[in-house]
Amino acid sequence: MGTVLAFHQPWRVAEELGMLDYITSGRLEIGVASGVPPEFLFVNIPQDEVRPMYQESIAFLDKALQTKVVTHEGRFWRFKELPVMPQTKRVERRRKWMTIYSDSSCRFAARLGYRVCTGFQSVENATKAFDAYRDEGDKVGFKVGPDDMAIRRHVTLAETDAEALALLQEAMPAERQRMAVTFAPVNERLKTELG
C-alpha cells in the first residue's frame, strides 16, 4: 500500500515520487507506511526508533511536497536548504495515503490530512479505526468523506456465492503452503532473535 519510510532516505523518497508524478502526468497517489516489526529486525533498525523515524520522514516529505528547497532539523536528518528535484506537480485533490491499523495511527493521519487504508483486521477493528479517523478529522477541521478511507480485502469472484466459496476452499491449501514457505525464514529469524 505504501513506501515503508524508515527503510529510505526521505529526500530520495521525495525525489522518486516527483519522478513518478511526472511519468504519470500528475496522477500519482502517494502512499506511506510505518511497516511491521519483523521487517526492521532484518535491517537492524531498533524498534523504538521506527515510529519517530516514520513521523520525521513524513514531516520532511510534506515539506518537500510544498517547496523545492527544504530546511529540516530533526533527530535523524538535518538539512539546510536542500533542493528536492523534481518536485511533484501541483494538483487540487488530496492524494496522500497512510496505511493504518490502530486508532492512534488514524488520528495521526487525520491531523496531517492523509487518506487512510487498512487491511488484515476484522470489520469491527477497522470500524473503530475509521471512527477515530472521522472523530479526529472533526476535531482538526479535516472533512473526512468516503473517498478518504479504503480497506484491502482478498476477494474471490464467481457466478454465485457457492461457486466463489468452493473456489476459495480449493485455492486456500496451496495459498497456505506458499505463505508457509515464504515466511519460514522470517519465522526462524524471529525465533532466534527474540527467543
HUWOSUL-V350609 format. One record per pair of residues at least 24 apart in sequence whose ideal C-beta (glycine too) atoms are under 10 Angstrom apart, sorted by the first residue. I is the first residue (numbers start at 1). J is the second residue. D is the distance in whole Angstrom. If there is no record, write none. Layout:
# HUWOSUL-V350609
I,J,D  I,J,D
This chain:
# HUWOSUL-V350609
1,31,5  1,32,9  1,33,6  1,97,7  1,98,9  1,99,4  1,100,10  1,116,10  1,117,5  1,118,9  1,119,7  1,150,9  1,152,7  2,29,10  2,30,8  2,31,3  2,32,5  2,33,4  2,34,9  2,35,9  2,96,10  2,97,6  2,98,7  2,99,5  2,117,8  3,30,8  3,31,7  3,32,6  3,33,7  3,35,10  3,57,9  3,61,9  3,99,10  4,32,8  4,33,5  4,34,7  4,35,4  4,36,9  4,39,7  4,40,9  4,50,9  4,54,8  4,57,10  4,99,9  5,32,6  5,33,7  5,34,7  5,35,8  5,50,9  5,53,7  5,54,5  5,55,9  5,56,9  5,57,4  5,58,7  5,60,9  5,61,8  6,33,9  6,34,7  6,35,6  6,39,9  6,40,7  6,43,9  6,45,6  6,49,8  6,50,5  6,51,9  6,52,9  6,53,4  6,54,5  6,55,10  6,56,9  6,57,7  6,76,9  7,33,10  7,35,7  7,39,8  7,40,9  7,43,7  7,45,8  7,53,10  7,57,10  8,57,8  9,57,9  9,60,9  9,76,10  9,77,8  10,53,9  10,56,8  10,57,4  10,58,8  10,59,9  10,60,4  10,61,6  10,63,9  10,64,8  10,70,9  10,72,8  10,74,9  10,76,9  10,77,6  10,79,9  10,82,10  10,84,9  11,57,10  11,60,7  11,61,9  11,64,7  11,70,8  11,72,9  11,77,8  11,79,7  11,82,6  11,83,9  11,84,6  11,85,10  12,84,10  13,57,7  13,60,8  13,61,6  13,64,8  13,84,10  14,57,10  14,60,7  14,61,6  14,62,10  14,63,9  14,64,4  14,65,7  14,70,8  14,82,9  14,84,5  14,85,9  14,86,10  14,87,8  14,88,8  15,64,8  15,83,10  15,84,6  15,85,6  15,86,7  15,87,9  15,88,10  16,86,10  17,61,8  17,64,8  17,65,8  17,84,10  17,86,9  17,87,9  17,88,6  17,96,10  18,64,8  18,65,9  18,68,10  18,84,7  18,85,7  18,86,4  18,87,5  18,88,5  18,89,8  19,85,9  19,86,6  19,88,9  20,86,10  20,88,9  21,65,10  21,86,8  21,87,8  21,88,4  21,89,5  21,91,9  21,95,9  22,86,6  22,87,9  22,88,8  22,89,7  24,89,9  25,89,8  26,88,8  26,89,4  26,90,8  26,91,5  26,93,10  26,95,9  27,89,9  27,91,9  27,95,9  28,88,7  28,89,8  28,91,9  28,95,7  29,93,10  29,94,10  29,95,5  29,96,8  29,97,6  29,115,8  30,61,8  30,65,8  30,88,8  30,95,6  30,96,5  30,97,7  30,98,9  30,114,9  30,115,10  31,95,10  31,96,8  31,97,4  31,98,8  31,99,7  31,114,9  31,115,9  31,117,7  32,57,8  32,58,6  32,61,7  32,96,7  32,97,7  32,98,5  32,99,7  32,109,9  32,112,10  32,114,8  33,97,9  33,98,7  33,99,4  33,100,9  33,101,10  33,105,10  33,117,9  34,58,9  34,98,8  34,99,7  34,100,9  34,101,9  34,105,7  34,108,10  35,99,9  36,101,9  36,120,10  37,190,9  37,194,10  38,183,9  38,186,6  38,187,9  38,189,8  38,190,6  38,193,9  38,194,9  39,186,9  41,186,9  41,189,7  41,190,7  41,192,10  41,193,6  41,194,8  42,185,9  42,186,8  42,189,7  42,190,10  42,193,9  49,75,9  49,76,8  51,104,10  51,105,9  51,108,10  52,76,8  53,77,9  54,98,10  54,105,10  54,108,10  55,108,8  55,112,10  58,96,9  58,98,8  58,108,9  58,109,10  58,112,7  58,114,8  59,112,9  60,84,9  61,96,8  62,96,8  62,112,7  62,113,9  62,114,9  64,88,8  65,90,10  65,95,9  65,96,8  66,90,10  93,147,9  94,142,9  94,145,10  94,147,9  94,148,8  97,148,9  97,149,10  97,150,8  98,133,10  99,150,10  99,152,9  100,126,9  100,129,6  100,130,9  100,132,9  100,133,8  100,149,9  101,125,8  101,126,9  101,129,7  102,128,9  102,129,6  102,132,8  103,128,6  103,129,6  103,130,10  103,131,8  103,132,4  103,133,8  103,135,9  103,136,9  104,129,9  104,132,8  104,136,10  105,129,8  105,132,9  105,133,9  106,130,7  106,131,8  106,132,4  106,133,4  106,134,9  106,135,9  106,136,7  106,137,9  106,144,10  106,149,9  107,132,6  107,133,7  107,135,8  107,136,4  107,137,9  107,139,9  107,140,9  108,132,10  108,133,10  108,136,8  109,133,6  109,136,8  109,137,9  109,142,9  109,144,10  109,148,9  109,149,10  110,134,8  110,135,8  110,136,4  110,137,4  110,138,9  110,139,8  110,140,6  110,141,10  110,142,5  110,144,7  110,148,9  111,136,6  111,137,9  111,139,9  111,140,5  111,142,8  112,140,9  112,142,9  113,137,9  113,140,9  113,141,10  113,142,6  113,143,10  113,144,10  113,148,9  114,142,9  114,148,8  115,144,9  115,145,10  115,147,7  115,148,5  115,149,7  115,150,7  116,144,9  116,148,7  116,149,6  116,150,7  116,151,9  117,148,10  117,149,7  117,150,4  117,151,7  117,152,6  118,149,8  118,150,8  118,151,6  118,152,7  119,150,9  119,151,6  119,152,3  119,153,7  119,154,9  120,151,10  120,152,7  120,153,9  120,154,10  121,151,9  121,152,10  123,151,9  123,153,10  126,151,6  126,153,10  127,151,10
